[in-house]
Amino acid sequence: MKKIFFTICFAVISILAFGQANFGTLEEIKARHPNVTFKISHAENGIKYAFAKMEYETVSYYFDKETGLSYKCVLFPDNQGILNGLVEDYNKNYVIISETSWKVYQVNGIIVKINLHYDEQNKVSYFSYYF
């Protein structure tokens, strides 16, 4: 039981340190994750996005055509333990809007909205982060 507890704690701490949504240019995001390979693609509407498999989650970033800055991040936790750890952290550290949404008031004045979604068709939970 102790092994499971410490494994989950380590996973959550790792995610909180490295897996949170990062906003900025693609180059800035890549610089924060030097050991991660990002795959770049474009949606049918021309929006550039990049996604990567991190240690405990898969993350995708969406970039504004004009500024090149990310405006949205989607994070897919690898398992229920990681998801639960993130929810617990958000409940402790951010403003709770509902059972599935939070707001982060950053020092620089930027407000980040976090929403937890469940995709019925694919049976997967994920977080979205927006300015």
C-alpha positions in Angstrom: 0.0 0.0 0.0 2.9 2.4 0.8 4.4 1.7 -2.6 1.2 2.6 -4.4 0.9 5.8 -2.3 4.5 6.9 -3.0 4.2 6.1 -6.7 1.0 8.2 -7.0 2.7 11.1 -5.0 5.7 11.0 -7.2 3.6 11.0 -10.4 1.5 13.9 -9.2 4.6 15.9 -8.2 6.2 15.2 -11.5 3.1 16.4 -13.4 2.8 19.5 -11.3 6.4 20.3 -12.0 6.5 19.6 -15.7 3.0 18.8 -17.1 1.1 22.0 -16.4 -0.2 24.0 -19.3 2.5 26.2 -20.8 1.6 29.2 -22.9 3.9 31.0 -25.3 5.5 30.4 -28.7 6.2 26.8 -29.8 9.9 27.6 -29.4 9.4 28.7 -25.7 7.3 25.6 -25.0 9.9 23.3 -26.5 12.7 25.0 -24.5 10.7 24.2 -21.3 10.7 20.5 -22.3 14.1 19.9 -24.0 13.8 16.0 -23.8 10.3 15.8 -25.4 9.6 15.4 -29.1 6.8 17.6 -30.4 4.8 16.7 -33.5 3.6 19.7 -35.4 0.5 19.7 -37.6 -2.3 22.0 -38.9 -6.0 21.6 -38.6 -8.3 21.9 -41.6 -8.9 25.6 -40.7 -5.1 26.3 -40.8 -4.6 26.4 -37.0 -1.1 25.1 -36.1 -1.0 22.7 -33.2 1.8 20.7 -31.5 1.4 17.6 -29.4 3.7 15.5 -27.3 3.7 12.5 -25.1 5.1 13.6 -21.8 6.0 11.2 -18.9 2.5 11.0 -17.4 0.2 12.7 -20.0 -0.2 13.7 -23.6 -0.4 17.4 -24.2 -1.5 19.4 -27.3 -1.0 23.2 -27.8 -2.9 25.3 -30.3 -1.4 28.5 -31.7 -2.8 31.8 -33.0 -2.2 32.3 -36.7 -1.2 35.9 -36.3 0.9 36.0 -33.1 2.2 32.5 -33.0 1.3 32.3 -29.3 -0.5 29.3 -27.8 -4.0 30.2 -26.7 -5.2 26.7 -25.7 -3.7 23.6 -24.2 -5.3 20.2 -23.8 -3.9 17.6 -21.4 -4.8 13.9 -21.4 -3.7 12.2 -18.2 -2.4 8.7 -18.7 -4.5 7.2 -15.9 -7.2 7.9 -13.3 -4.6 8.4 -10.5 -2.9 11.2 -12.4 -6.3 12.8 -13.2 -7.3 12.6 -9.5 -4.1 14.1 -8.4 -4.5 17.1 -10.7 -8.1 17.6 -9.6 -7.0 17.5 -5.9 -4.2 20.1 -6.7 -6.5 22.4 -8.5 -9.1 22.2 -5.7 -6.4 23.2 -3.2 -4.6 25.9 -5.2 -7.0 27.5 -7.6 -10.4 29.2 -7.5 -13.1 26.5 -7.8 -15.8 27.5 -10.3 -17.6 24.2 -10.4 -16.7 20.5 -9.8 -15.1 20.5 -13.2 -13.7 24.0 -13.7 -11.1 26.3 -12.1 -9.5 29.7 -12.6 -5.9 30.6 -12.0 -5.1 34.2 -11.4 -1.4 34.5 -12.3 1.0 37.1 -11.0 1.3 38.8 -14.4 -2.5 39.4 -14.5 -3.4 36.6 -16.9 -6.4 34.5 -16.0 -6.2 30.9 -17.1 -9.5 28.9 -17.2 -9.2 25.1 -16.6 -12.0 22.7 -17.5 -12.2 19.0 -17.0 -14.1 17.2 -19.8 -15.3 13.7 -20.4 -15.6 12.4 -23.9 -18.4 9.9 -23.9 -17.6 8.5 -27.3 -13.9 7.8 -26.6 -14.4 7.2 -22.8 -11.5 9.6 -21.9 -11.2 12.5 -19.5 -9.0 15.5 -20.4 -8.3 19.0 -19.2 -8.5 22.2 -21.4 -6.6 25.4 -20.4 -7.6 28.7 -22.0 -6.7 32.4 -21.5 
